[in-house]
Amino acid sequence: MTPRVVHPPRPEPHPEVTTNLHVAADNWAMGRARVRGTVDWEAWRDRGSEIRADAIRDLPSLLDGFAERVTAAGGQVHRAATAEEACARVVDVCRRHGATRAVKSKSMLTEEIGLNEALGGAGVGVVETDLGEYIVQALGDRPSHLLAPAVHLSAAQVAGLFGRESGREFDPADTQALVRHARAVLRERFLEAQVGITGVNLAVAESGTLVLVESEGNIRLCTALPRVHIAVMGIEKLVRDWAGAAHLMQLLPMAAHGVPAPASLSLITGPARDGDDGPEELHVVLVDDGRSALRGTEYESALHCIRCGACLYACPVYRQVGGHAYGSTYSGPIGAVLTPALEGGAQGSDELPWMSSLCGACAEACPVKIPLDAQLVALRADGARRHPRRAEAALFAAWSRLWSRPGGYRATAATAGRALAPLWGRLARAAAGGGWNARAPFPFSRWTEGRDIRAPDPEPFHARWRRRRG
Amino acid sequence: MHSRPRAAGTGRIFRSFREVRVQLFVTCLVDLLQPGVGERTVGLLERLGCEVAFPAGQTCCGQPAHNSGYTDDARRVAERFLDVFAATDGPIVAPFGSCVHMVRHGYPRLFADDPTRAETAAAVAERTFDLATFVVGELGHDQVGGRYPGDRDTAVAYHHECHMLRGLGSAEPPLSLLRGVTGCRLVEPEHGALCCGFGGTFALKLADVSVAMADEKLDRAMAAGARAIVSTDVGCLMHLEGRARRRGLDLRVHHLVDLLEPGGRL
């Protein structure tokens, strides 16, 4: 099993998580309204989309230039084609330094490649230092959102965890006390770590600079205190120049939280220079893991994603089921596109594009204008080819043959309306009058588990028109 | 769907004609489930001075197969749609935004590899409108009257059909028409733009999630004091009304065109 798919999708409503999720989504929606009132949002999205498209188009040459500049600044670049290679490079560096303790900032890519498990296997203990990730790690859980990994948990659940951890009582309402506890524990971990591991939000090809965005300050500590900094980066995070990077540095927090600038921004070019504070070594691990193969396909623009999480908060399905229901590292609409696209539909990931009503809220929310809804439809077609569902395929084939001919269509219409009417009627609950039934024949029986259904009208519009005007 | 043209409703290209000949695209769900919606659409268009033609060969736009990943099956049905409507002239009007979205934004993808069909599809798409956008944007009637029967001043929530709101970019026309209806007042539930969970075959595939989405929609409408929900998508309407009935909610559900009747006969 690859880490990108943890378990098959379980698309069920999840009332325990939706309460917390709806609060988070409401905050996000307020932020979105605020942003739209302050900048020409559509123009910002257009520009964001151009910057990302430009970078992905020229990715191979930009990557070469980036690697050269990182090396020139004193950093070391490792290229990894697969998740296994990426983990091996990180483990190598830790081994070389005899490291047993690492601190780590939040990174979905390291989830994707299963880095913590690989390091654990090599005797390196990894502590997650993002508050949400720390909580999720302590619970043996997984992140359920790109930016807010513990959004599915309540303050009471966190208070319970910290209470067990420290033997003290915590009041869930006193979130400051919870934060103070985590800070005190983490401060020790920062000081004893030999290696700091981070992801990367953006990388600037023209100068070899890593851009890291955060709101808690833990990334600053991960990249400043340990002697070695290892940055693990998806190759698609590259942008050509500082003009583009500057735009995305603002666009990301706008789309994610509705604020025009991140709370904290780290710009890292090489390791510490002579006499400076900071790590003696900087390692940049460039991870492909299937990304290059998406270039030139209709899913190429999924590589434009800046991992802001906006499509998750906007999605009405994510809103009901939460991130864990997807069973994949990346959840929400972007996860439902990226996972099957990268996995080629394996591991049940072809089911993911069905976790959408195709309402288009994701594409509308996306700050770099990825046509997520159109890609979800295309992936359903890929899925129908890769994992055929015979009964369904036969049904649609028969349907299209009938409904591509007026005679066939009218015959089904008449059948549905007249011949089937007694059947629908027999199935109907006696009380459900006025054309509404509580039960229906297959495939509509799924519908009537939770809803009444209209029976087809005995006289369709075609027949009425013929009778009155024909 | 890459670029979503905001074209519909800006041209008013048909205003100069004294009598507009409209091709009715009734849509399969209206035809089979609520033919009365089709009849009232004809009634409204005629009241506004249009001559309504009904190409009898029409079937469906093909969206159910397209959205389910059966592209070839969708194309076969879409070709039928093009054959029927390319042979006609003038605006094509449907009382269903989602089907118009399919014709305008789904067909270009469906026929991307077939230049001849793509050209026909583009020409037909340009002429295809949802009813509200056509009445307000093309005919130039911001309101057409109508009366909500029964209790005076019934609180009504408008449910934006996703493909009309985000696909066609048409939020205002239906609201404009609804504001012209007497006997009801518009209330705005929280998260009014949220999908109701119908989503075509999604409603069968992920039935539980679909129902949970309907519940949020219905609960928020009730919390805003609404006694009725109005929309333009016969699928959304059947989904919401079917769930409201199952829950025994005191909430009525109407297609917009049903409220635009002069006599208020629902």
Interface residues (C-beta under 8 A of the other chain):
Chain A: P11 E12 P13 A29 P316 V317 R319 Q320 V321 W354 M355 S356 S357 L358 C359 G360 A361 A363 E364 P371 D373 A374 V377 L379 R380 A381 D382 G383 A384 E392 A393 F396 A397 W399 S400 R401 W403 S404 R405 P406 Y409 A413 A416 G417 A432 W436 A438 P443 F444 R446 W447 E449 G450 R451 D452 I453 R454 P456 D457 E459 P460 F461 H462 R464 W465 R466 R469 G470
Chain B: M1 H2 V26 C28 V30 D31 L32 L33 Q34 P35 G38 E39 F54 A56 G57 Q58 T59 C60 G62 P64 A65 H66 N67 S68 G69 Y70 T71 D72 D73 A74 R76 V77 E79 R80 R109 C162 H163 R166 G167 H191 A193 L194 C195 G197 F198 G199 G200 F202 A203 L204 K205 L206 A207 D208 V209 S210 V211 A212 M213 A214 E216 M238 H239 E241 G242 R243 R245 R246
